Structure formats: C-alpha cells, structure tokens
C-alpha cells in the first residue's frame, strides 16, 4: 500500500522514493550489525529452551505470523517456534565433538524476518560441563625398576587426558599409599601436570619382587570425575647404570613442507654399563594419538624422522616424550618439542677449521680446543647465526670475528670420569622459521698421573695348610689405578711385616706384575701359626704413586705328628733289652684287687693341635683280655674284674694311642703286670728260670737272699742319712726344699715293701711343690702306690739311683708335660 502510494506521486516524486529506500537500507544494515547472544550448557536435550528470540529481536506476538520468523538452514542445531518465537535446541550438542580442545565454542547463524525483510545474527555459546572423566591410554602401566636404583629416583608416568576444557580439565593426581613410593607432579610446558613416581627407599628384589599401585587422576569439575590406571612395578636385578639423555628437553624446528622420511632430530642417551646392559634402545613415551602417524624414531640410532606430511595450519607444535631403555630394563625419559614453521630453505653451515685433540686433563679453564666457522647462505635476518653447544661437557663456545667461533674449556677435565667428550655445535639462523644445523665435536682427554693405586681390600686374610710345597700360591692381591698407560700400570713389592725374623729370609714373596704371593718354603704350624706382610702397589707414573695393604697369613694344622708315649717308656735299645720282658717296666697288682683297681696310666702327648691332638686309648693285646681295660680318653689301665687265682702271674698288655686326625696316627705302649700280693711273692716271677727245676729253685733262693741283703743295707744307709739330716736340721732349721717335701701328697698304704725301697716306676719324677693358691689334693683321693721294679734294678742293688714316679701318682684326666718340662727335685 505504501508502494502504491508512492506510485501516485508520479514522476515528480522519484526523489522521495529513492530517499525512502536509502533510509530502509540504513535501518536494515544497522539491524544486521546487531547480534543476539545466548549461552547454554552442552548436552541439553532436544526441545530445551535457548531463549526468547522473538522478544529479543523486538517482535511482538501479534507480529509473528506476518513477519514469518525463521532460521538459516546452514546448521540446524536449533529451531524456532513460529507461535511464540522462542529458540529451542533441535539436537543434542556435544561441545567436545563440535569444538575439540578450543577454549571457546559457539554456533552462529542468521534469523530472518519478512515484511519487511530483515536478517539478525544469532550466536549461541556452548558452555562446557564436566561430562568426561580423565582417561589413561592404558589400563595397566608396567614399570621395571632395578634393585640398585637409589632412593629419590623419578619415573615419569602416563598423563591422563580429559576431553573437557577449563577447570573441568584441570587434573590432579593421587597415588595409593605405599612406603616405598610417593607421587610427585611436575608442571610441563603449557601448564600441564606430569606425574612422576618417586622411589622413597631402596628396593630388595629378594624380599619383594613386585609392587602394585593405583594412580588416580581427578579433574576440577563439579562434581569431580576421576580415572585410574594400575601401576605394576617389577623389581629387576642389579643393572646399576641407567641410560642418560644428553638433554632433558630436545627442541627442533622444521619447515612444514618437509618430505616424508626426513630426519627431524637425533637424540642420544649414554649408558655406562657394558654388554647388553649398555645397549640403549629408543621408543616413544607419553605421546598423543596423532604423533605415531607423523613421526617415527629409530630404536637403535635415536633418529626421529617424519612418516607423514606436516601441516602448520593443523598443528604448530608437537610435544611428546621419549624413553631410552638399556638391556637391563633401566630407563630414562626426555621430552621432545618440534616446532613446525614456515619455510626457510637455507640452514647454517658449520666447518671445523681446527681441532686440538687429545687435551691433557690438567688443562686450565679457557684453553682453546677448536675453531669453527659458521656461514649461512641466506641474507638479512635469515643469515644471522647464533651458535651453542649441546651436550654435557665442560666446554663453552665464544663468538669471534668474521663468523668464527672458539670452543674453550669452561671447567676442569677428568679423564677418569670421561675419557672423551662428545658435544654438538648447534647453529641457528634468525629466519622465520629459523633453521639450524649441528656438527659433532669429539674431544679426547689424555691422562696425567693423578691417581694412586687402590687395593680392593685394605687388609687381606689367607689360610695355608702346613707342610705346603715351596712356591705354593698363598694369595693374589690386586690394586687398580684409574689412570691409563704407564700411569695405570701397577707393580707390587713387599713393604715389611712379621713374615720373617730380622736378617732371615721372608716366608713369602710377591710377583711384581700379578700381585700373587708365593710361599718361599714349607710352613710348620708348630713353629709359626700366623704372620703378616705389607704389600705396596706402585704405578709407573712420574712421580710414582703408591699405596699399601696388609696381608695376614694363617697357617692351618695338619696331622703330621704321631702321638708320643711318655709312660710306660719303651726299652732303650737292643742291647739293654737282652733280658726280655724283665728289662721293661712292670706293675704289681695284688691278687686281692677288685674290679676297677687302678693298675697304671698310659701317658702320651701329640704335638698337633685341635682334633689332630685329641687322643684316645685302646687295649689291643693282653694275656688275659677280659682281665684289664683302658680308659678311652684317660689312658688309665684298670682291672675289668676281680683277679682270680687261676690268672697267670705275669701279664703283658699292649695299648694303642690314636689321634683324631685324617688320617689318624697312632703309637703303642707295652705294659707288664705281675699278679702278686707282695714284692717278695713277685720276685720269683721277675727273673728268667733255668730249664731244670733245681736250677730254677737255686736261682730263686739266691736271688731272694741277695735282694734281702741289698734291701737291709739300703735301709740302714737311708736311716743313717735321715738321722744325720734330722740332727742337722734341728740345729739349723729346715731348708726350703724340705719344707716343700714336708707334706705327704699321697698315701703309702697298700702292699708291704722293704723299708729301703723307692716308690714309682716312671723314668722321671715331678716336683709336687705348688705355690699358693693351688689346691692340694687330699690324701684320700690318691690310690695306694704299687711298686714296679725290673729284674735288673733288683739284681743291681741300686734301687734309689734314679728318680722315679709311680704311674698312679698322675691324676686321671691330666695331660703330662714333656719329659724335659718338669722341674726335677734332687733326691
């Protein structure tokens, strides 16, 4: 109608119509510039109200049918009700699907009205809700930790991913409680939190070979959501050196048009171990899903290469983790950051003009080791180059004139810690994108004699059995010198000790090159049980350095000494033994003796020690085997039963004495026993009888009278001497020796003897004087002595010519001394 009214204006009203159209266009443009904004939460169901679109556009309910409000058909996420003009959700909205990880997410569309035609911009912001839980790429994370890894070691764990944004994607990590491990969170580039497992105390595989922990990732939404991953820790045996990356973070910038298969970055990890434990393999660690489709890493060389096209508009930067694993299962981790930049086609060129290698380890700081020239074919800012050193080494690089650089030492060098240093000279230009190139420098360090030899042990102990062969190996000592060449060549010398007396040849010698100690002669445990020597290790440097270790040698006993019988003594020789059994010592046992009567005591000693000197006694031969027995450990010969009338008057016993060595050594002792109530009764048995009965009776009678005469004479002599001594003592007082002999140490009760008979049959006597506070043996503890005489002593008439001791005088269980050990009391 308004148009028709303008037609009635006629040609003269054209200018008025044109002005009206211009005014309408201005109003439409101002309306088009207006934008209606709404904000709704994601995941709203279909039909959910977004907002009163018609009212916000200034349209009343009455105008809606005529204005025909509708939406553009580009994206039908929303719909408008034609009756009330409200804007509703047409389908479920998933913010993560629509906008990904973008910080903001919105949907823009146009609202159209007619009569007159107008267009309005509508923008609906999709607000994130916490509808995604943190997730890990693996349900179980396997870790291998060596038992020698020290406490404080860190092991990077997998980061969880949360598809939400904002505070809903802010993750915190928790770890189930375990005294051996704790959780540490390190903040990485872009504010990301990277969990690390921290070893709190040493592990012992023999006590516990595995651990199971649960890592929990909790987001910051309301309510919170969480995700878990099981960490299985396997404790491995000792591989004490993990691989170590030369840098913790590797950075690279590559142009977006880089061809597939091109080298992006070379990482390097070194392992101080040898063999399989020192072989390092490389693999991806914590990575995003798209990284394997773009990059690959060579497991042996550590080279990272492209496997697909790089698109700067799609992804500007790649950050992922690398893991270096040696043959023993130890790992190290680093991060790699690769920047995708626009093209800059000329990288700097590095030329080594001079390299001084090797460098002595005592070179001062600031010593020039290499001169480099760096040139970039580009011009301007792209041709301006900066250089730096990449690698762990006491080196630094200094700029010089004309694009030259000097590599100098920045600290002390130590060949024992690193015999060579490998660094990379990295040159970067200032283009956009910047390109870089690198050149590896290998600097060898020469040795100086700054380390003394060090023995594996400060004190050594060696055990050598006696009777060894001369030249036998005793021990091998070893000292190590961390230096190289002649400075690390060690020689060994004897530096002293108790291996031999002053002026005597040493018991051992040492081989200069090997450090082996050899016995110079056969060793005897009975003469020398242990000795020490000092061994000096000296290197071949100038001046030489040395250190000393002590070697203590213990001589072990062997069973090389047979038991020696002290009593009864064997016959002196063939000439003296012509008289047969009569020349040997004998014991007199009364026929009234009961079982258990002490006949004699076999006394023996063994020069060895320990079990080799433990002695046992055994009766191996007897005229009446059932009549006598010998104590297994005491050597006491006793009657096994009562003496009978039918037992032979003369008994011969043979006892064997054995030690407990391997093999056992032994000796024998022969004892003659006469069964008689008195010495007079035993005398006929002591001499050899002639063949005829008359000759035997005559000899016995003559022998009896001869012995009787000699006994009477001896008794008179002893009595006279005793009276004279007593008379003298009464005037001058008793001497010390008589005071010593004054107390009677044993009972003389028993068989009857002549008054001038000297008791005892041992070929030596003991001084029974004991100083206080020795305990005196009561008289009741001593058995009655039984005299034992040979026929030669009886016929010779000198009964007291030899000092003697009866075998019964030895207390059971005591070990006799050597024959020359006791002090002999003068008769």
KAURZI-V730938 format. One record per residue. N is the residue number from 0. PHI is phi as a letter, one per 30 degrees, with the letter a starting at -180 (NA if undefined). PSI is psi in whole degrees, -180 to 180 (NA if undefined). Layout:
n=N phi=PHI psi=PSI
n=N phi=PHI psi=PSI
//
This chain:
n=0 phi=NA psi=-38
n=1 phi=d psi=-33
n=2 phi=d psi=-43
n=3 phi=d psi=-35
n=4 phi=d psi=-35
n=5 phi=d psi=-29
n=6 phi=d psi=-32
n=7 phi=d psi=-10
n=8 phi=d psi=-28
n=9 phi=i psi=-176
n=10 phi=d psi=-24
n=11 phi=d psi=-16
n=12 phi=c psi=18
n=13 phi=d psi=-39
n=14 phi=d psi=-35
n=15 phi=d psi=-40
n=16 phi=d psi=-42
n=17 phi=d psi=-40
n=18 phi=d psi=-38
n=19 phi=d psi=-40
n=20 phi=d psi=-41
n=21 phi=d psi=-39
n=22 phi=d psi=-41
n=23 phi=d psi=-39
n=24 phi=d psi=-40
n=25 phi=d psi=-43
n=26 phi=d psi=-41
n=27 phi=d psi=-41
n=28 phi=d psi=-40
n=29 phi=d psi=-36
n=30 phi=d psi=-37
n=31 phi=d psi=-30
n=32 phi=d psi=-20
n=33 phi=d psi=147
n=34 phi=b psi=131
n=35 phi=c psi=127
n=36 phi=c psi=138
n=37 phi=b psi=157
n=38 phi=b psi=125
n=39 phi=b psi=158
n=40 phi=d psi=149
n=41 phi=d psi=168
n=42 phi=i psi=18
n=43 phi=d psi=145
n=44 phi=d psi=165
n=45 phi=d psi=134
n=46 phi=j psi=-1
n=47 phi=d psi=141
n=48 phi=d psi=131
n=49 phi=c psi=-48
n=50 phi=l psi=163
n=51 phi=d psi=86
n=52 phi=d psi=-45
n=53 phi=d psi=-44
n=54 phi=d psi=-41
n=55 phi=d psi=-22
n=56 phi=d psi=-2
n=57 phi=i psi=22
n=58 phi=c psi=135
n=59 phi=d psi=168
n=60 phi=d psi=-29
n=61 phi=d psi=-27
n=62 phi=d psi=-16
n=63 phi=d psi=-45
n=64 phi=d psi=-37
n=65 phi=d psi=-34
n=66 phi=d psi=-21
n=67 phi=h psi=63
n=68 phi=d psi=128
n=69 phi=b psi=169
n=70 phi=c psi=154
n=71 phi=d psi=153
n=72 phi=c psi=20
n=73 phi=d psi=-50
n=74 phi=b psi=115
n=75 phi=c psi=53
n=76 phi=d psi=-22
n=77 phi=b psi=163
n=78 phi=b psi=155
n=79 phi=c psi=137
n=80 phi=d psi=125
n=81 phi=d psi=-20
n=82 phi=d psi=-47
n=83 phi=c psi=-8
n=84 phi=i psi=16
n=85 phi=d psi=150
n=86 phi=c psi=127
n=87 phi=b psi=159
n=88 phi=d psi=132
n=89 phi=c psi=-28
n=90 phi=a psi=161
n=91 phi=d psi=134
n=92 phi=c psi=123
n=93 phi=c psi=110
n=94 phi=d psi=-42
n=95 phi=d psi=-34
n=96 phi=d psi=-34
n=97 phi=d psi=-41
n=98 phi=b psi=-5
n=99 phi=i psi=-133
n=100 phi=c psi=12
n=101 phi=d psi=144
n=102 phi=d psi=-33
n=103 phi=b psi=152
n=104 phi=b psi=126
n=105 phi=b psi=159
n=106 phi=b psi=124
n=107 phi=c psi=139
n=108 phi=a psi=173
n=109 phi=c psi=143
n=110 phi=c psi=127
n=111 phi=c psi=139
n=112 phi=b psi=155
n=113 phi=b psi=169
n=114 phi=h psi=64
n=115 phi=d psi=165
n=116 phi=d psi=132
n=117 phi=a psi=152
n=118 phi=b psi=131
n=119 phi=b psi=138
n=120 phi=d psi=130
n=121 phi=b psi=129
n=122 phi=b psi=122
n=123 phi=c psi=116
n=124 phi=d psi=132
n=125 phi=c psi=113
n=126 phi=d psi=133
n=127 phi=d psi=139
n=128 phi=c psi=158
n=129 phi=d psi=77
n=130 phi=c psi=7
n=131 phi=b psi=129
n=132 phi=d psi=152
n=133 phi=d psi=139
n=134 phi=b psi=148
n=135 phi=c psi=151
n=136 phi=d psi=-21
n=137 phi=b psi=149
n=138 phi=d psi=-27
n=139 phi=b psi=130
n=140 phi=c psi=116
n=141 phi=c psi=129
n=142 phi=b psi=139
n=143 phi=c psi=121
n=144 phi=b psi=127
n=145 phi=d psi=148
n=146 phi=d psi=-13
n=147 phi=c psi=3
n=148 phi=d psi=127
n=149 phi=d psi=156
n=150 phi=e psi=147
n=151 phi=j psi=-12
n=152 phi=d psi=145
n=153 phi=c psi=142
n=154 phi=b psi=109
n=155 phi=e psi=138
n=156 phi=c psi=166
n=157 phi=d psi=137
n=158 phi=d psi=140
n=159 phi=d psi=155
n=160 phi=c psi=138
n=161 phi=b psi=122
n=162 phi=d psi=-15
n=163 phi=d psi=175
n=164 phi=b psi=172
n=165 phi=i psi=-145
n=166 phi=d psi=-22
n=167 phi=d psi=-19
n=168 phi=c psi=2
n=169 phi=d psi=117
n=170 phi=c psi=142
n=171 phi=b psi=153
n=172 phi=c psi=143
n=173 phi=b psi=152
n=174 phi=b psi=137
n=175 phi=e psi=148
n=176 phi=d psi=132
n=177 phi=a psi=128
n=178 phi=d psi=-17
n=179 phi=d psi=-16
n=180 phi=b psi=156
n=181 phi=b psi=171
n=182 phi=c psi=134
n=183 phi=b psi=140
n=184 phi=c psi=123
n=185 phi=c psi=134
n=186 phi=d psi=125
n=187 phi=c psi=-171
n=188 phi=d psi=139
n=189 phi=i psi=12
n=190 phi=i psi=11
n=191 phi=d psi=145
n=192 phi=c psi=125
n=193 phi=c psi=115
n=194 phi=d psi=144
n=195 phi=b psi=138
n=196 phi=d psi=125
n=197 phi=c psi=128
n=198 phi=d psi=123
n=199 phi=c psi=-29
n=200 phi=b psi=159
n=201 phi=d psi=148
n=202 phi=c psi=149
n=203 phi=b psi=108
n=204 phi=d psi=-32
n=205 phi=d psi=-25
n=206 phi=d psi=-44
n=207 phi=b psi=118
n=208 phi=c psi=-11
n=209 phi=a psi=157
n=210 phi=b psi=150
n=211 phi=b psi=119
n=212 phi=b psi=160
n=213 phi=b psi=121
n=214 phi=c psi=126
n=215 phi=c psi=128
n=216 phi=c psi=125
n=217 phi=b psi=130
n=218 phi=d psi=178
n=219 phi=c psi=16
n=220 phi=d psi=178
n=221 phi=b psi=108
n=222 phi=d psi=161
n=223 phi=d psi=153
n=224 phi=b psi=153
n=225 phi=b psi=161
n=226 phi=b psi=152
n=227 phi=b psi=157
n=228 phi=b psi=137
n=229 phi=d psi=127
n=230 phi=c psi=117
n=231 phi=c psi=112
n=232 phi=c psi=120
n=233 phi=c psi=122
n=234 phi=d psi=119
n=235 phi=c psi=164
n=236 phi=d psi=173
n=237 phi=d psi=120
n=238 phi=b psi=91
n=239 phi=d psi=3
n=240 phi=b psi=111
n=241 phi=d psi=160
n=242 phi=d psi=149
n=243 phi=b psi=123
n=244 phi=d psi=149
n=245 phi=d psi=-23
n=246 phi=b psi=153
n=247 phi=d psi=-28
n=248 phi=b psi=123
n=249 phi=c psi=136
n=250 phi=b psi=144
n=251 phi=b psi=147
n=252 phi=b psi=125
n=253 phi=b psi=147
n=254 phi=d psi=154
n=255 phi=d psi=-20
n=256 phi=c psi=22
n=257 phi=d psi=135
n=258 phi=d psi=154
n=259 phi=d psi=139
n=260 phi=j psi=-1
n=261 phi=d psi=147
n=262 phi=d psi=129
n=263 phi=c psi=-45
n=264 phi=a psi=146
n=265 phi=c psi=123
n=266 phi=c psi=156
n=267 phi=b psi=128
n=268 phi=b psi=136
n=269 phi=c psi=148
n=270 phi=b psi=128
n=271 phi=d psi=-12
n=272 phi=d psi=171
n=273 phi=c psi=169
n=274 phi=i psi=-148
n=275 phi=d psi=-30
n=276 phi=d psi=-19
n=277 phi=c psi=-4
n=278 phi=d psi=123
n=279 phi=c psi=134
n=280 phi=b psi=149
n=281 phi=c psi=146
n=282 phi=a psi=167
n=283 phi=d psi=147
n=284 phi=c psi=-113
n=285 phi=d psi=109
n=286 phi=b psi=158
n=287 phi=d psi=164
n=288 phi=d psi=-30
n=289 phi=d psi=-10
n=290 phi=d psi=-47
n=291 phi=d psi=-23
n=292 phi=d psi=-7
n=293 phi=c psi=-38
n=294 phi=b psi=157
n=295 phi=b psi=154
n=296 phi=b psi=135
n=297 phi=d psi=122
n=298 phi=d psi=-20
n=299 phi=c psi=-46
n=300 phi=d psi=-20
n=301 phi=i psi=17
n=302 phi=d psi=131
n=303 phi=c psi=124
n=304 phi=b psi=161
n=305 phi=d psi=144
n=306 phi=c psi=-7
n=307 phi=b psi=176
n=308 phi=d psi=149
n=309 phi=c psi=134
n=310 phi=b psi=112
n=311 phi=d psi=-38
n=312 phi=d psi=-25
n=313 phi=d psi=-45
n=314 phi=b psi=122
n=315 phi=c psi=-22
n=316 phi=b psi=142
n=317 phi=c psi=127
n=318 phi=b psi=121
n=319 phi=b psi=167
n=320 phi=c psi=149
n=321 phi=c psi=151
n=322 phi=b psi=129
n=323 phi=c psi=126
n=324 phi=b psi=131
n=325 phi=c psi=-180
n=326 phi=d psi=-18
n=327 phi=c psi=-1
n=328 phi=j psi=0
n=329 phi=d psi=148
n=330 phi=b psi=160
n=331 phi=b psi=155
n=332 phi=b psi=150
n=333 phi=b psi=167
n=334 phi=c psi=144
n=335 phi=c psi=129
n=336 phi=b psi=118
n=337 phi=c psi=119
n=338 phi=c psi=129
n=339 phi=c psi=118
n=340 phi=b psi=167
n=341 phi=d psi=168
n=342 phi=d psi=133
n=343 phi=b psi=105
n=344 phi=d psi=2
n=345 phi=b psi=117
n=346 phi=c psi=154
n=347 phi=d psi=151
n=348 phi=c psi=130
n=349 phi=c psi=127
n=350 phi=b psi=135
n=351 phi=c psi=113
n=352 phi=d psi=-35
n=353 phi=a psi=142
n=354 phi=b psi=120
n=355 phi=c psi=103
n=356 phi=b psi=133
n=357 phi=d psi=165
n=358 phi=c psi=132
n=359 phi=d psi=146
n=360 phi=d psi=-14
n=361 phi=c psi=19
n=362 phi=d psi=140
n=363 phi=d psi=162
n=364 phi=d psi=141
n=365 phi=j psi=1
n=366 phi=d psi=130
n=367 phi=d psi=126
n=368 phi=c psi=-20
n=369 phi=a psi=149
n=370 phi=b psi=126
n=371 phi=c psi=155
n=372 phi=b psi=126
n=373 phi=c psi=128
n=374 phi=b psi=140
n=375 phi=b psi=126
n=376 phi=d psi=-18
n=377 phi=d psi=168
n=378 phi=b psi=169
n=379 phi=i psi=-144
n=380 phi=d psi=-30
n=381 phi=d psi=-20
n=382 phi=c psi=-4
n=383 phi=d psi=124
n=384 phi=c psi=140
n=385 phi=b psi=145
n=386 phi=b psi=150
n=387 phi=a psi=163
n=388 phi=c psi=137
n=389 phi=c psi=120
n=390 phi=k psi=158
n=391 phi=d psi=99
n=392 phi=a psi=149
n=393 phi=d psi=58
n=394 phi=b psi=155
n=395 phi=b psi=162
n=396 phi=b psi=136
n=397 phi=b psi=137
n=398 phi=d psi=143
n=399 phi=b psi=-171
n=400 phi=d psi=155
n=401 phi=i psi=30
n=402 phi=i psi=16
n=403 phi=c psi=153
n=404 phi=b psi=147
n=405 phi=c psi=133
n=406 phi=c psi=119
n=407 phi=b psi=160
n=408 phi=d psi=136
n=409 phi=c psi=-2
n=410 phi=a psi=-175
n=411 phi=d psi=144
n=412 phi=c psi=147
n=413 phi=b psi=107
n=414 phi=d psi=-30
n=415 phi=d psi=-27
n=416 phi=d psi=-37
n=417 phi=a psi=113
n=418 phi=d psi=-15
n=419 phi=a psi=155
n=420 phi=b psi=129
n=421 phi=c psi=117
n=422 phi=b psi=156
n=423 phi=c psi=129
n=424 phi=d psi=113
n=425 phi=c psi=124
n=426 phi=c psi=132
n=427 phi=b psi=140
n=428 phi=c psi=179
n=429 phi=c psi=23
n=430 phi=d psi=174
n=431 phi=b psi=104
n=432 phi=d psi=155
n=433 phi=d psi=140
n=434 phi=c psi=155
n=435 phi=b psi=160
n=436 phi=b psi=161
n=437 phi=b psi=155
n=438 phi=b psi=129
n=439 phi=d psi=136
n=440 phi=c psi=130
n=441 phi=c psi=114
n=442 phi=c psi=116
n=443 phi=d psi=144
n=444 phi=c psi=124
n=445 phi=d psi=156
n=446 phi=c psi=147
n=447 phi=b psi=156
n=448 phi=d psi=83
n=449 phi=c psi=12
n=450 phi=b psi=133
n=451 phi=d psi=154
n=452 phi=d psi=145
n=453 phi=b psi=122
n=454 phi=d psi=150
n=455 phi=d psi=-31
n=456 phi=b psi=146
n=457 phi=d psi=-30
n=458 phi=b psi=132
n=459 phi=c psi=154
n=460 phi=b psi=136
n=461 phi=b psi=149
n=462 phi=b psi=124
n=463 phi=b psi=129
n=464 phi=d psi=144
n=465 phi=d psi=168
n=466 phi=i psi=25
n=467 phi=d psi=160
n=468 phi=d psi=145
n=469 phi=d psi=133
n=470 phi=j psi=4
n=471 phi=d psi=145
n=472 phi=d psi=127
n=473 phi=c psi=-50
n=474 phi=a psi=155
n=475 phi=b psi=116
n=476 phi=c psi=155
n=477 phi=b psi=131
n=478 phi=b psi=143
n=479 phi=c psi=141
n=480 phi=c psi=123
n=481 phi=d psi=-14
n=482 phi=d psi=175
n=483 phi=c psi=164
n=484 phi=i psi=-142
n=485 phi=d psi=-29
n=486 phi=d psi=-24
n=487 phi=c psi=5
n=488 phi=d psi=119
n=489 phi=c psi=135
n=490 phi=c psi=153
n=491 phi=c psi=144
n=492 phi=b psi=155
n=493 phi=d psi=129
n=494 phi=c psi=9
n=495 phi=k psi=-174
n=496 phi=k psi=-170
n=497 phi=c psi=31
n=498 phi=d psi=-16
n=499 phi=a psi=155
n=500 phi=d psi=164
n=501 phi=e psi=129
n=502 phi=i psi=-11
n=503 phi=c psi=158
n=504 phi=d psi=140
n=505 phi=d psi=154
n=506 phi=d psi=-26
n=507 phi=b psi=162
n=508 phi=b psi=160
n=509 phi=b psi=138
n=510 phi=d psi=128
n=511 phi=d psi=-37
n=512 phi=d psi=-44
n=513 phi=c psi=-20
n=514 phi=i psi=16
n=515 phi=d psi=133
n=516 phi=c psi=128
n=517 phi=c psi=145
n=518 phi=d psi=132
n=519 phi=d psi=-27
n=520 phi=a psi=173
n=521 phi=d psi=137
n=522 phi=c psi=147
n=523 phi=b psi=117
n=524 phi=d psi=-35
n=525 phi=d psi=-20
n=526 phi=c psi=-35
n=527 phi=b psi=118
n=528 phi=c psi=-25
n=529 phi=a psi=156
n=530 phi=a psi=163
n=531 phi=b psi=149
n=532 phi=b psi=152
n=533 phi=c psi=128
n=534 phi=c psi=129
n=535 phi=c psi=132
n=536 phi=c psi=130
n=537 phi=b psi=134
n=538 phi=d psi=177
n=539 phi=c psi=17
n=540 phi=d psi=175
n=541 phi=b psi=112
n=542 phi=d psi=154
n=543 phi=d psi=150
n=544 phi=c psi=147
n=545 phi=b psi=165
n=546 phi=b psi=162
n=547 phi=b psi=143
n=548 phi=b psi=152
n=549 phi=c psi=133
n=550 phi=c psi=122
n=551 phi=c psi=120
n=552 phi=c psi=125
n=553 phi=c psi=128
n=554 phi=c psi=126
n=555 phi=c psi=141
n=556 phi=d psi=143
n=557 phi=b psi=158
n=558 phi=d psi=78
n=559 phi=c psi=9
n=560 phi=b psi=123
n=561 phi=d psi=154
n=562 phi=e psi=146
n=563 phi=c psi=124
n=564 phi=d psi=122
n=565 phi=c psi=-34
n=566 phi=b psi=133
n=567 phi=d psi=145
n=568 phi=d psi=146
n=569 phi=d psi=163
n=570 phi=d psi=144
n=571 phi=d psi=-38
n=572 phi=a psi=178
n=573 phi=d psi=-39
n=574 phi=d psi=-40
n=575 phi=d psi=-20
n=576 phi=d psi=11
n=577 phi=d psi=-27
n=578 phi=d psi=-1
n=579 phi=i psi=-143
n=580 phi=d psi=-22
n=581 phi=d psi=-24
n=582 phi=d psi=-15
n=583 phi=d psi=155
n=584 phi=d psi=151
n=585 phi=b psi=165
n=586 phi=b psi=145
n=587 phi=c psi=125
n=588 phi=c psi=124
n=589 phi=d psi=147
n=590 phi=d psi=-11
n=591 phi=d psi=4
n=592 phi=d psi=136
n=593 phi=c psi=177
n=594 phi=d psi=139
n=595 phi=j psi=3
n=596 phi=d psi=130
n=597 phi=d psi=115
n=598 phi=d psi=-52
n=599 phi=a psi=176
n=600 phi=b psi=122
n=601 phi=d psi=123
n=602 phi=c psi=125
n=603 phi=b psi=155
n=604 phi=b psi=157
n=605 phi=b psi=128
n=606 phi=d psi=-11
n=607 phi=d psi=-175
n=608 phi=b psi=163
n=609 phi=i psi=-142
n=610 phi=d psi=-28
n=611 phi=d psi=-18
n=612 phi=c psi=2
n=613 phi=d psi=124
n=614 phi=c psi=145
n=615 phi=b psi=150
n=616 phi=c psi=145
n=617 phi=b psi=136
n=618 phi=d psi=116
n=619 phi=c psi=-18
n=620 phi=a psi=136
n=621 phi=a psi=147
n=622 phi=d psi=-39
n=623 phi=b psi=92
n=624 phi=e psi=-30
n=625 phi=d psi=-5
n=626 phi=d psi=-30
n=627 phi=b psi=155
n=628 phi=b psi=158
n=629 phi=b psi=139
n=630 phi=d psi=133
n=631 phi=d psi=-39
n=632 phi=c psi=-23
n=633 phi=c psi=-26
n=634 phi=i psi=9
n=635 phi=d psi=129
n=636 phi=c psi=118
n=637 phi=b psi=161
n=638 phi=d psi=135
n=639 phi=d psi=-18
n=640 phi=a psi=176
n=641 phi=d psi=144
n=642 phi=d psi=131
n=643 phi=c psi=166
n=644 phi=d psi=-26
n=645 phi=d psi=-7
n=646 phi=d psi=139
n=647 phi=d psi=145
n=648 phi=d psi=-32
n=649 phi=c psi=126
n=650 phi=b psi=139
n=651 phi=c psi=123
n=652 phi=c psi=137
n=653 phi=b psi=118
n=654 phi=c psi=141
n=655 phi=c psi=138
n=656 phi=c psi=121
n=657 phi=c psi=146
n=658 phi=c psi=-180
n=659 phi=c psi=23
n=660 phi=d psi=175
n=661 phi=b psi=105
n=662 phi=d psi=161
n=663 phi=d psi=143
n=664 phi=c psi=155
n=665 phi=b psi=166
n=666 phi=b psi=158
n=667 phi=c psi=151
n=668 phi=b psi=133
n=669 phi=c psi=131
n=670 phi=b psi=132
n=671 phi=c psi=133
n=672 phi=b psi=135
n=673 phi=c psi=126
n=674 phi=c psi=108
n=675 phi=a psi=151
n=676 phi=d psi=-25
n=677 phi=b psi=169
n=678 phi=d psi=-38
n=679 phi=d psi=-38
n=680 phi=d psi=-28
n=681 phi=d psi=-15
n=682 phi=d psi=-41
n=683 phi=d psi=-26
n=684 phi=d psi=-12
n=685 phi=d psi=-20
n=686 phi=c psi=161
n=687 phi=d psi=133
n=688 phi=c psi=139
n=689 phi=d psi=171
n=690 phi=d psi=-42
n=691 phi=d psi=154
n=692 phi=d psi=-37
n=693 phi=d psi=-42
n=694 phi=d psi=-38
n=695 phi=d psi=-41
n=696 phi=d psi=-39
n=697 phi=d psi=-43
n=698 phi=d psi=-39
n=699 phi=d psi=-43
n=700 phi=d psi=-44
n=701 phi=d psi=-41
n=702 phi=d psi=-39
n=703 phi=d psi=-48
n=704 phi=d psi=-38
n=705 phi=d psi=-45
n=706 phi=d psi=-40
n=707 phi=d psi=-42
n=708 phi=d psi=-44
n=709 phi=d psi=-37
n=710 phi=d psi=-41
n=711 phi=d psi=-43
n=712 phi=d psi=-43
n=713 phi=d psi=-39
n=714 phi=d psi=-41
n=715 phi=d psi=-42
n=716 phi=d psi=-45
n=717 phi=d psi=-40
n=718 phi=d psi=-43
n=719 phi=d psi=-46
n=720 phi=d psi=-40
n=721 phi=d psi=-41
n=722 phi=d psi=-41
n=723 phi=d psi=-41
n=724 phi=d psi=-41
n=725 phi=d psi=-42
n=726 phi=d psi=-39
n=727 phi=d psi=-39
n=728 phi=d psi=-33
n=729 phi=d psi=-26
n=730 phi=d psi=-38
n=731 phi=c psi=-6
n=732 phi=i psi=151
n=733 phi=d psi=136
n=734 phi=d psi=170
n=735 phi=d psi=-38
n=736 phi=d psi=-35
n=737 phi=d psi=-34
n=738 phi=d psi=-35
n=739 phi=d psi=-39
n=740 phi=c psi=4
n=741 phi=d psi=-43
n=742 phi=d psi=136
n=743 phi=d psi=120
n=744 phi=c psi=-8
n=745 phi=a psi=164
n=746 phi=d psi=140
n=747 phi=c psi=7
n=748 phi=d psi=143
n=749 phi=l psi=-145
n=750 phi=d psi=156
n=751 phi=d psi=139
n=752 phi=b psi=160
n=753 phi=d psi=154
n=754 phi=d psi=-23
n=755 phi=c psi=19
n=756 phi=d psi=135
n=757 phi=c psi=125
n=758 phi=d psi=156
n=759 phi=j psi=148
n=760 phi=b psi=-5
n=761 phi=d psi=148
n=762 phi=d psi=13
n=763 phi=a psi=166
n=764 phi=b psi=160
n=765 phi=c psi=146
n=766 phi=d psi=112
n=767 phi=d psi=5
n=768 phi=d psi=127
n=769 phi=b psi=133
n=770 phi=d psi=155
n=771 phi=d psi=148
n=772 phi=c psi=41
n=773 phi=d psi=143
n=774 phi=d psi=126
n=775 phi=d psi=141
n=776 phi=d psi=125
n=777 phi=d psi=152
n=778 phi=d psi=-32
n=779 phi=d psi=-19
n=780 phi=d psi=-10
n=781 phi=c psi=132
n=782 phi=d psi=160
n=783 phi=d psi=135
n=784 phi=d psi=145
n=785 phi=c psi=118
n=786 phi=d psi=142
n=787 phi=b psi=119
n=788 phi=b psi=145
n=789 phi=d psi=160
n=790 phi=d psi=-34
n=791 phi=d psi=-41
n=792 phi=d psi=-39
n=793 phi=d psi=-44
n=794 phi=d psi=-29
n=795 phi=d psi=-28
n=796 phi=i psi=-10
n=797 phi=c psi=86
n=798 phi=d psi=-27
n=799 phi=c psi=19
n=800 phi=d psi=-23
n=801 phi=c psi=139
n=802 phi=d psi=141
n=803 phi=b psi=166
n=804 phi=b psi=129
n=805 phi=d psi=144
n=806 phi=d psi=-22
n=807 phi=d psi=-16
n=808 phi=d psi=-14
n=809 phi=d psi=128
n=810 phi=d psi=139
n=811 phi=e psi=135
n=812 phi=j psi=-13
n=813 phi=d psi=147
n=814 phi=c psi=122
n=815 phi=d psi=156
n=816 phi=d psi=173
n=817 phi=d psi=157
n=818 phi=e psi=-33
n=819 phi=c psi=2
n=820 phi=d psi=-44
n=821 phi=d psi=151
n=822 phi=d psi=126
n=823 phi=d psi=127
n=824 phi=d psi=132
n=825 phi=d psi=137
n=826 phi=d psi=NA
//
